[in-house]
Amino acid sequence: MPTWEHMRASLRASPTLASRYARARVLAAEAFEDRLLQEVHSISGEDTAAMRLRIDTLKWIMSKRAPARYGEKAAGEPQEPPAARPDGRPRTIRRVIVDPQVREAVKNEQTKP
C-alpha cells in the first residue's frame, strides 16, 4: 500500500488517475450509504429510540445528498452568499492567519483593569 504522500503526488501528476480516484470515492460513498440504509431498515422494534434512530439516519443521508434543500440551517443565521457576483465575476476570498501568541497577548491586555 503506498503512503498517502505518494498517492497525492501520483494524483497530482496524472489527471486520468485523479479522475478514476474521484469516481471510486463517489462509488464508495454510495456503497456506504446503501449499507447504512440496509442497517437502518433492519432495526426491529417499535420503541421510540429505534424509530428516532431510523428517522435521524434518513435525515442525515438526505442532508448530505441535497444539502441546499435538506441541510441544517440555524435559526437567524444569514444565508451563505452566492459564489459569484451577478455579473459572473468571482467574489473575493480573504485568508486571515492568526498567531495564537499575539491573540493571547491581546486577550490579556483587554482583561487588565
N, C-alpha and C positions, 0 to 999 in steps of 0.2 A: 504494500500500500504506500503510495507516495505521500510525502509530507504535504501539509496544506500550502506551504510556501511554494513548493514545486508545482502543485496543482494550479495555484493562482497565476504563476508565471506561464504555465502552459496555456491557460485560458486566455491570458492577455496576448500571447503570441499567435494563437490560432482562432480566428473568428468562427470557423466551422466547428471546432471543438467547443467553443463558448456557447454557440447556438444549441448544440446537442446536449450540453450540460444543463442549460437553462430549461430545455424541453424535458429532460429527465427529472429535474427538480419539480416541475409542474406536475408531471405524472406521479411522482412520489407523493406530493401533497394530495392529489386526488385519491390515490390509493389509501392514504391515511384517513382522509375524510370518509371514504366508503367503509373502512373498518370501524371508525368511530360511530357511524350511523348504525352499523350492524350491532355493535355493542349496546348502543342506546336502546335499540328495538328489542334486544334480548333481555332487558331488565324486566324482571317479573315483580308483581306486587302492585297493589293499588294504594300503597301508603303515600303520604304527602311528599316524603323525601325522594322516593323513586320518581314520582311524577315531576317534581321540581328539577331533578337531575335531567330527565328527558327534555323538558322544555328549555332549560338553560343551555344544554348542549346544542340543541337545534338553533336556538337564538344566536349562540356563539358562531356556529357554522355560517348562518345567514349573514352575520355582521362581517365575517371575513370574505365571503363570496361577493357581497354587494354592500361595501362599507358606506357608500353615499346614501343608500336608502335605509339600511338596517343597522348601521354603526351607532355606537353610543354617542349621544350628544348631551353635554352638561347643560342644565337649565341656565339661561342667561349668558352662556358662552358665545362670543361672537363667531360667526361662521368664517371659515377659512377663505381668504380672498382667492379669486381665480389665479391660475399660474401665469396668465398673460394679461396684458392690458387690452382694452377694447380694440386698439389699433394693431394688435398682434405682437407687439414688442414684449419681450420677457420682463418680468418685474426684477428689481434689483434684489440680490440676496447678499446679506451682510453677515460676516462671521466675526464674532467677538470672542477673544481668548482672555480669560480672567485668571490672573495669577493668584492662587489661594493665599499666599503670604500677604500680598497687598490688600486683598479683600479682608483678611483678619485684622490688619492694622487699621483700616478704615472703620471697621466694626468697633474696635476697641476705642478709637477716638470718639465715636458717636455716643458710646455708653459712659464716658467720663463725665462727672458732674461739673 
